[in-house]
């Protein structure tokens, strides 16, 4: 179990928190490239670690991640016109480029001190692996390169990339790529790839329908059809007679178990076992990292971009049945702990 203080440290990622500052030292995915697919398309709202932002693609195809408030009167730039390499506020026409610079001020006289000096917050942005990545930390600490994840280094034909909403804190799992929206919700960025060939149409269709375990069946806005609001459409008859959980879909079953802990789990009440070794190690790594950055020690991990080239063990292990693996690891084909 964790102390209440460590649980608080682990779960809070807004600006100014130790874990939030650690997260901000990394390039983070903030949107799918297809959400702003075309130049001058409509901007989208995003919230990243409690911060409201908009994402847009300008006339030249560049993606910007900027704060949503016009520096003039604070009108929401989400409603702005995306045109001629900038977002133009619909209130008085001030226009901002992907770097947050105000490049046109129609109601400001020539010679005004405002011209050339007005800007709003904007974050460095890159696209990689059909994701929009942003760096929200101190500019002088920005990693030179993005994490070299294998799926992102392959041709687009070899991968499938999506996301789904998860209505709980980021620390509920150590799987996937969980990106905090707030401390009570995340985007889970999920992807599949084949290193040697393009994905088939049949494979893509299965991913889109929630196949292969890590993907969920999605409704509008990348919200899973089975979610917290409808109790994951649990079927008690199916649970009694056909399946262990009564919820369809491996990803949905995971989400149900994770979300059922509460939006922020109380880890002071846990009783962990040897099968939770990975969870314990993960938490220790993250807590140590957050405590170090709070003490003024900058992390090395954001700059180790080549380390992300590693594949999961399943890609390199010898062929074996699940029962054989469980017996080898736990001494029992079902993974039951012995005395």
C-alpha positions as CSV (number, residue, x, y, z in Angstrom):
1,X,0.0,0.0,0.0
2,X,1.0,3.6,-0.3
3,X,0.8,6.4,2.3
4,X,-1.8,9.0,1.7
5,X,0.9,11.5,0.9
6,X,2.5,9.3,-1.7
7,X,-0.8,8.6,-3.3
8,X,-1.5,12.3,-3.5
9,X,1.9,12.8,-5.1
10,X,1.4,10.0,-7.5
11,X,-2.0,11.0,-8.8
12,X,-1.8,14.8,-9.2
13,X,-0.5,16.2,-12.5
14,X,-1.7,19.8,-12.8
15,X,0.9,22.5,-13.3
16,X,2.9,23.1,-10.1
17,X,2.6,19.6,-8.8
18,X,5.7,17.4,-8.6
19,X,4.3,14.6,-10.8
20,X,2.9,17.2,-13.2
21,X,6.3,18.8,-13.6
22,X,7.8,15.4,-14.2
23,X,5.3,14.7,-16.9
24,X,6.0,18.1,-18.5
25,X,9.6,17.2,-19.0
26,X,8.5,14.6,-21.7
27,X,7.0,15.1,-25.1
28,X,3.3,14.0,-24.6
29,X,0.6,13.0,-27.1
30,X,-2.2,15.5,-27.1
31,X,-4.3,14.6,-30.1
32,X,-4.6,12.3,-33.1
33,X,-3.3,13.8,-36.3
34,X,-6.6,12.9,-38.0
35,X,-8.5,15.1,-35.6
36,X,-7.0,18.1,-37.4
37,X,-6.6,16.3,-40.7
38,X,-6.7,19.1,-43.3
39,X,-5.0,22.6,-43.5
40,X,-7.4,25.3,-42.2
41,X,-9.8,22.7,-40.8
42,X,-11.8,23.5,-37.6
43,X,-9.7,23.6,-34.4
44,X,-10.3,21.2,-31.6
45,X,-10.4,21.6,-27.9
46,X,-8.1,19.6,-25.8
47,X,-7.4,19.6,-22.0
48,X,-3.9,18.4,-21.0
49,X,-3.1,17.8,-17.3
50,X,-5.8,20.3,-16.3
51,X,-4.9,22.9,-18.9
52,X,-7.3,24.1,-21.6
53,X,-5.8,24.3,-25.1
54,X,-6.8,24.3,-28.7
55,X,-5.1,22.4,-31.6
56,X,-5.3,23.5,-35.2
57,X,-3.5,22.9,-38.5
58,X,-2.7,26.0,-40.5
59,X,-2.7,26.7,-44.2
60,X,0.8,25.3,-44.6
61,X,0.0,22.1,-42.7
62,X,1.7,23.1,-39.5
63,X,0.0,22.1,-36.2
64,X,-0.3,24.5,-33.4
65,X,-1.1,23.9,-29.7
66,X,-2.1,27.2,-28.1
67,X,-4.1,28.6,-25.2
68,X,-7.7,29.3,-26.2
69,X,-8.0,32.9,-25.0
70,X,-7.5,35.9,-27.2
71,X,-5.1,38.4,-25.6
72,X,-7.5,41.3,-26.5
73,X,-10.7,40.6,-24.6
74,X,-10.4,36.9,-23.8
75,X,-12.8,35.5,-26.4
76,X,-12.5,31.7,-27.0
77,X,-10.3,31.0,-30.0
78,X,-12.0,27.7,-30.5
79,X,-14.7,29.7,-32.3
80,X,-12.1,31.5,-34.4
81,X,-11.6,31.3,-38.2
82,X,-8.7,29.1,-39.2
83,X,-7.4,31.0,-42.3
84,X,-4.3,32.2,-44.0
85,X,-1.8,30.6,-41.5
86,X,-3.5,31.6,-38.3
87,X,-6.5,31.5,-36.0
88,X,-8.5,34.7,-36.2
89,X,-10.6,35.7,-33.2
90,X,-14.3,36.2,-34.2
91,X,-14.6,39.1,-31.7
92,X,-12.3,41.8,-33.2
93,X,-10.2,39.8,-35.7
94,X,-6.8,39.4,-33.9
95,X,-5.0,36.5,-35.5
96,X,-2.5,34.1,-34.0
97,X,0.0,31.8,-35.6
98,X,1.1,28.3,-34.5
99,X,3.7,29.9,-32.2
100,X,1.1,32.0,-30.4
101,X,2.3,35.3,-32.0
102,X,-0.4,37.8,-32.8
103,X,0.3,38.5,-36.4
104,X,-2.7,40.8,-37.2
105,X,-4.5,43.4,-35.0
106,X,-7.2,45.0,-37.3
107,X,-8.4,47.4,-34.6
108,X,-5.0,48.6,-33.5
109,X,-3.5,51.7,-35.1
110,X,-0.2,51.5,-37.0
111,X,2.7,52.5,-34.8
112,X,1.0,51.1,-31.7
113,X,3.4,49.5,-29.1
114,X,1.1,46.4,-29.3
115,X,2.2,45.5,-32.8
116,X,4.8,42.8,-32.9
117,X,4.6,42.3,-29.1
118,X,1.3,40.5,-28.4
119,X,1.4,36.8,-27.9
120,X,-0.4,34.0,-26.2
121,X,0.9,30.7,-24.7
122,X,1.9,28.2,-27.3
123,X,3.8,24.9,-26.9
124,X,6.4,23.2,-29.2
125,X,4.6,20.7,-31.4
126,X,5.6,17.8,-33.6
127,X,3.8,15.0,-35.4
128,X,5.0,11.5,-35.2
129,X,3.2,8.2,-35.7
130,X,-0.1,9.9,-36.6
131,X,-0.1,11.6,-33.2
132,X,0.3,15.3,-32.3
133,X,2.9,15.6,-29.6
134,X,3.5,18.7,-27.5
135,X,6.1,19.7,-25.0
136,X,4.7,21.6,-22.0
137,X,7.8,21.9,-19.9
138,X,10.6,24.5,-19.6
139,X,12.0,25.3,-23.0
140,X,15.6,24.9,-21.9
141,X,14.8,21.3,-20.8
142,X,13.1,20.2,-24.0
143,X,14.3,16.8,-25.3
144,X,15.7,17.1,-28.8
145,X,13.9,14.0,-30.1
146,X,10.6,12.2,-29.5
147,X,10.5,8.7,-28.1
148,X,11.4,6.3,-30.8
149,X,8.5,4.0,-30.5
150,X,8.6,1.3,-33.2
151,X,5.0,1.9,-34.4
152,X,5.8,5.5,-35.1
153,X,8.9,4.8,-37.1
154,X,7.2,2.5,-39.6
155,X,5.2,3.6,-42.6
156,X,1.6,4.5,-41.9
157,X,0.4,1.4,-43.8
158,X,2.0,-0.8,-41.1
159,X,0.1,0.7,-38.1
160,X,-3.3,1.6,-36.6
161,X,-3.6,4.4,-34.1
162,X,-6.5,5.6,-32.0
163,X,-7.5,6.7,-28.5
164,X,-10.3,6.2,-26.0
165,X,-11.6,8.0,-23.0
166,X,-10.9,6.5,-19.6
167,X,-12.8,8.1,-16.7
168,X,-10.3,7.7,-13.8
169,X,-6.8,8.8,-12.8
170,X,-3.8,8.1,-14.9
171,X,-2.1,5.9,-12.3
172,X,-4.8,3.2,-12.3
173,X,-2.8,1.2,-14.8
174,X,0.7,0.7,-16.0
175,X,-0.4,-0.4,-19.5
176,X,-0.9,1.6,-22.7
177,X,0.0,5.3,-23.1
178,X,-2.2,7.1,-20.5
179,X,-2.3,10.9,-20.9
180,X,-4.1,12.9,-18.1
181,X,-6.9,15.2,-19.2
182,X,-7.5,16.0,-15.5
183,X,-6.7,14.0,-12.4
184,X,-10.0,12.2,-12.9
185,X,-9.9,11.3,-16.6
186,X,-7.3,10.3,-19.3
187,X,-7.0,9.7,-23.0
188,X,-5.5,6.2,-23.6
189,X,-3.6,6.3,-26.8
190,X,-3.6,2.8,-28.3
191,X,-1.8,1.5,-31.4
192,X,-1.0,-1.7,-33.2
193,X,1.6,-2.4,-35.9
194,X,3.4,-5.0,-37.9
195,X,7.1,-4.5,-38.3
196,X,7.4,-6.3,-41.6
197,X,4.3,-5.7,-43.7
198,X,1.2,-3.4,-44.1
199,X,-1.8,-4.2,-42.0
200,X,-4.6,-5.9,-44.0
201,X,-8.0,-4.4,-44.5
202,X,-9.4,-7.2,-42.4
203,X,-7.0,-6.4,-39.5
204,X,-7.9,-2.7,-39.7
205,X,-11.6,-3.5,-39.7
206,X,-11.1,-5.6,-36.6
207,X,-9.2,-2.9,-34.8
208,X,-12.0,-0.4,-35.5
209,X,-14.6,-2.8,-34.1
210,X,-12.6,-3.3,-30.8
211,X,-10.7,-6.4,-31.7
212,X,-7.5,-7.9,-30.6
213,X,-7.9,-7.0,-26.9
214,X,-6.3,-3.6,-26.5
215,X,-9.0,-1.7,-28.5
216,X,-12.5,-0.9,-27.4
217,X,-15.7,-0.4,-29.3
218,X,-16.0,3.4,-29.6
219,X,-18.9,5.8,-30.0
220,X,-18.7,9.5,-30.9
221,X,-15.8,11.5,-29.6
222,X,-13.7,8.4,-28.9
223,X,-15.9,7.5,-25.9
224,X,-16.2,3.8,-25.4
225,X,-19.7,2.4,-26.0
226,X,-19.3,0.5,-22.7
227,X,-18.3,3.0,-20.1
228,X,-18.8,4.2,-16.5
229,X,-22.1,5.9,-17.2
230,X,-23.8,2.7,-18.3
231,X,-22.0,0.3,-16.0
232,X,-20.1,-1.0,-19.0
233,X,-23.3,-2.7,-20.2
234,X,-22.7,-5.6,-17.9
235,X,-24.9,-8.5,-18.6
236,X,-25.6,-10.5,-15.4
237,X,-27.0,-13.5,-17.3
238,X,-23.9,-13.7,-19.4
239,X,-21.7,-13.3,-16.3
240,X,-23.6,-16.1,-14.6
241,X,-23.5,-18.6,-17.5
242,X,-21.0,-17.5,-20.2
243,X,-18.2,-15.2,-19.1
244,X,-16.4,-14.3,-15.9
245,X,-17.2,-10.6,-16.1
246,X,-20.3,-10.3,-18.1
247,X,-18.7,-7.4,-20.0
248,X,-17.7,-7.8,-23.6
249,X,-14.3,-6.7,-24.8
250,X,-10.9,-7.2,-23.0
251,X,-10.2,-3.4,-23.1
252,X,-13.7,-2.8,-21.6
253,X,-13.2,-5.4,-18.9
254,X,-9.9,-3.7,-17.9
255,X,-11.6,-0.3,-17.9
256,X,-14.4,-1.6,-15.7
257,X,-12.0,-2.9,-13.1
258,X,-9.8,0.2,-13.2
259,X,-12.7,2.7,-13.1
260,X,-14.4,0.7,-10.3
261,X,-11.6,1.7,-8.0
262,X,-12.9,5.2,-8.0
263,X,-11.7,8.2,-10.1
264,X,-8.7,8.4,-7.7
265,X,-8.0,5.1,-5.9
266,X,-7.3,5.0,-2.2
267,X,-4.1,3.0,-2.2
268,X,-3.8,3.2,1.6
269,X,-6.3,0.3,1.7
270,X,-4.6,-2.0,-0.7
271,X,-3.1,-5.4,0.1
272,X,-0.7,-6.3,-2.7
273,X,0.7,-9.7,-3.5
274,X,3.7,-11.1,-5.5
275,X,1.7,-10.8,-8.7
276,X,1.7,-7.0,-8.2
277,X,5.5,-6.7,-8.4
278,X,5.3,-4.7,-11.6
279,X,2.8,-2.3,-10.1
280,X,5.0,-1.8,-7.1
281,X,8.1,-1.1,-9.1
282,X,6.3,1.2,-11.5
283,X,5.0,3.3,-8.6
284,X,8.4,3.5,-7.0
285,X,10.0,4.7,-10.2
286,X,7.4,7.4,-10.7
287,X,7.4,8.5,-7.1
288,X,11.2,8.7,-7.0
289,X,11.2,10.7,-10.2
290,X,8.6,13.2,-8.9
291,X,10.4,13.6,-5.6
292,X,13.7,14.2,-7.4
293,X,12.3,16.9,-9.7
294,X,10.7,18.6,-6.6
295,X,14.2,18.6,-5.1
296,X,15.7,20.3,-8.1
297,X,17.2,17.3,-9.9
298,X,16.3,17.1,-13.6
299,X,15.5,13.7,-15.0
300,X,17.5,11.9,-17.6
301,X,14.7,9.7,-18.9
302,X,13.1,12.3,-21.3
303,X,16.3,12.3,-23.3
304,X,16.7,8.6,-23.6
305,X,14.7,8.5,-26.8
306,X,16.4,5.3,-28.2
307,X,15.2,3.3,-25.1
308,X,11.7,3.3,-26.5
309,X,12.8,1.0,-29.3
310,X,12.4,-2.1,-27.1
311,X,9.6,-4.5,-27.8
312,X,7.4,-6.3,-25.4
313,X,8.7,-9.7,-24.2
314,X,6.0,-11.5,-26.1
315,X,7.6,-10.5,-29.4
316,X,10.9,-12.3,-28.6
317,X,10.1,-15.1,-26.1
318,X,10.0,-18.7,-27.1
319,X,6.7,-20.2,-28.2
320,X,4.7,-21.4,-25.3
321,X,1.2,-21.8,-24.2
322,X,-0.3,-19.5,-21.5
323,X,-0.5,-22.5,-19.1
324,X,3.2,-23.2,-19.6
325,X,4.1,-19.6,-19.0
326,X,2.0,-19.4,-15.8
327,X,3.5,-22.7,-14.5
328,X,7.0,-21.5,-15.2
329,X,6.4,-18.2,-13.5
330,X,4.1,-19.1,-10.6
331,X,4.4,-22.9,-10.3
332,X,0.7,-23.3,-11.3
333,X,-1.0,-23.4,-14.7
334,X,-3.7,-21.0,-13.5
335,X,-1.2,-18.6,-11.8
336,X,-2.4,-19.5,-8.3
337,X,0.0,-18.5,-5.5
338,X,1.3,-21.4,-3.4
339,X,1.9,-21.3,0.3
